[in-house]
């Protein structure tokens, strides 16, 4: 079997899609390479595509008050950029290569071709993307909750100590 098909089948966003649909998507996709320090995209840019990392490592970063913060690390098999494709908004963060990277790029126009070809497979892919974004939102909610509880505990401790 094609290693690219196997990579996509192992991903939540493309899980349960038929092999012929994945082959169709691969025929539409472009391959992009980034050297260390190069960006796949930058925060606040318009979004036209999502990416599947085939090789290398990258970081999701966000700028705030003149500082850059790493939100997540990406490795082979990770998908990124789908949130902006779903909500039609600008990029919420940047993604920068940490080492030489190669990724598949799928544009929103490519996804529309799947819609035209097979509505059922397109719907499944959209549902998968929704589930993945929802999973990430739950993770973010949990981290926010833990940070809030930790900050309240620290404030309580400081008040008791003084």
C-alpha angles and dihedrals in degrees: 000000000000109000090221090056090050090050092052094044090055092055124091093227094056099029116133093014113135118256091242090056091050090048089051090051092049089053089057097041125095124215117232129189128203129190120219109290095022119120128233086200139335133238113273095019119131112264122232103153151019126229138220113204109227099171137011135016130281138178132228107223136182128196122222131164093349095309132105118225126194110227099177145348122236129207139174111318097024119129121211139174096041095116093068090046089055100044098032092229133126121280111285093206141005127255117211130183114245093188134003106311137191121192141173112240119208117187126210086249089057090052090050088056088059088050090054093045102042122003093188093056091044090052091050091051091050091049090050091051090049091051092049093049089046091051090052091048090053090050090049091048090052093049091047091050092049091048091049093048090045092050092048091049091049092048090049090048092050091049092050092046095055 
